[in-house]
Amino acid sequence: MADFRALILQRHRHLKWKALDPIEAALMVLCGVCISMFTLAVFLDVLTRTIGMPWLWLQQVTTAFFAWGVFVGMAVATRRNDHFYLTEITKRLTGRPRSTIELTNRLIVLAVSVLLVWCGTQNALLDLGSYRMPSLIPLTVYTAIVPIAGLLIGLFTLEQLINGWKHGFEGPEDQDDSREAVE
């Protein structure tokens, strides 16, 4: 079995707990699967339509992999500190101004994650009785990822809030970037 640590981004390591590394690795694999299957489904959809024998259900498969890929990607990007944060501004700041912006950013993302969980759960429950035609796939297959992503985003945001509060938000990579900007 391959070592999952190769999938873990080491940047901003001081904001991460090692216990959540396997989740990040699994999410990266799931993102790869979603992108691959989305691409394959689109290719097969175009191919079958071109030869005059369309598989109409492929559009539903494409939609499912797209939705799951987007929301899983949001969660893993939160852990990797790749999305949602004003990193270009904050990495040049230090001390109290940096902490204030970092805390504000993460509190906003935490609020959004709570809304994703709440509204996404309501939507997924409502979709239990609705089905896509012609495959009769429950709509919940498409919408269940929203509250799941919300939970993961909330977990990763709390992880960063706690570790940032304890150890500070600045990491060695921020100092390297500021030196490069001066040179």
N, C-alpha and C positions, 0 to 999 in steps of 0.2 A: 504494500500500500504506500502511495506517495506521501511525502511529508507535507502536511497541510500548512506548515509555517511559511512555506514559500509564497502562499497567497496572502499573507498578512503584511499589510503596509506598516513599516517601522517608523514612518514619520509621525511625530506627535505621540511617541510611545509613552511619555509621561502622563498622558491623558487616558490611557487604556489599561484595563485589567486583563491579565493573561487568561483568566477564566472565560472571557468572552471571545478569545481568539478562534476557537473552533466554530463559533457561530458566524464570525466574519468569513472564515474559509468556506463554510457551507453556503453562505449567501453568494460568495464569488462564483462558486461552482454552479449554483442555481441561476445566476445571471448568465453565465456562459451557455447553459442548457437552453434558457429562454431565448437568447439571441440566436443560437443555432437552429432551434426548432422554428422560430419565427421566420428566419431566412429560408429554411427548407420548405415551410408551408407556403410562403409567398412564391417561391420558385415553382413548386408543384401546381399551385393555383394558376399561375401564368401558363405553364406548360400544358395543363389539361384544357384550359380555355383555348389555347392556340391550336391544339389538335382537334378541337370541336367536341370534347368529351369532359365538360367541366365537373369538378367535384365541388358542389356548392358548400358542403360542410367545411371545406378548408378555410373559408373566410372566418368561420367561428373559431377554428383552431388558431389561426393567425391572431385574432383579437385576444384570445385567452393568453397566449404567450407574450403578446405585446403588453397587456395590462400587468401581468405578473412580473415581466422584466422591468418595467418602469418602476413599480412600487418596491420590488426587491432591490433595485438599483438605488432608489432613494434611501433605503435603510442602510445599505452598505456604504453609501457615500457619506452618510451621517457619521458612521463609525470612523471612516477614513478622513474625516474633516475636509472632504472634497466639495461639499455643497452647502448651501444655505448660510454660510458664514461670510463675513466681510474680511476675509483673510488678507487681501491685498492692503487693506487699511490697517488692520490690527497688527500684522507682523512687523510693522515699522514703529509701533508704539511700545512703551514699557510702563511698568508700574501701575498706578491707579487708573489712568486713562485706558490702558489695555484691558485691565480686569473689568472695568465698567462696561466697555463695549462687548467683550467676550461673554460676560454674564448676561447682558441684555439680549444678545443674539441667541444664546442658548435658552433663555427663558421664553423667548418668542417661539423658537422651534419646539420647545416642550409644550407650549399652549396649543400649537398646531397639531402636535402628535396626539394630544388629548382629544381634539376635535376629530381627527382621523379615526381614532378608536370609537368614539361615541357615535358620530354620524355614519361611519363605515359599518359598524355593527348593526345599526338600525336599517341601513340600506340592504345589507346582506340578508338580514332576517326577512325583510319584505320581499326579497328576490327568491326566497325558497319556493314560493308557489308559482313562479314564472319560468317559462322555458323558451329556449331559442329553437326556432324551426330551421331546417327540417330535422335536426339531430335530437331535439328534446333535451338538450343540456340545460340544467338549471342555471339561471342567471347568477346564482350565488357562486358558481365556479369562477366567474369573472370578478365578482365584487368582494369575495372573502379576503382577498389580499389587502384590501384597504385597512381594515382594523389590525391585521397582522403586522403590516408595515408600520402603522401607528404605534403599536406596542414596541416594536424593535427600535424605531426612531426615538421613542421616549426613553427606553432603556439605555441606548447609546448616548443620548443627551444627558441623562442623569449621571452616567459614568464620567462624562467629560466635565460636568459641573462639579461633581465631588472631587475628582482628581485635580481639576484646575484650581479649585478653592484650596486644596491641600498643598499642591506643589507649584502653583502658578500656571498660567496659560502659556508662558513663553517656553519655547524649546530650543534646542541647539540649532535646528534647521532655520529658525527665524533669524538668528545671528548670522548664519552663513549667507542668507539672502540679503541682509542689510549690507554686509561687506561687499557682495557682488554688485549691489546697486551703486556703491560709492566708487568702485574701481572703474 
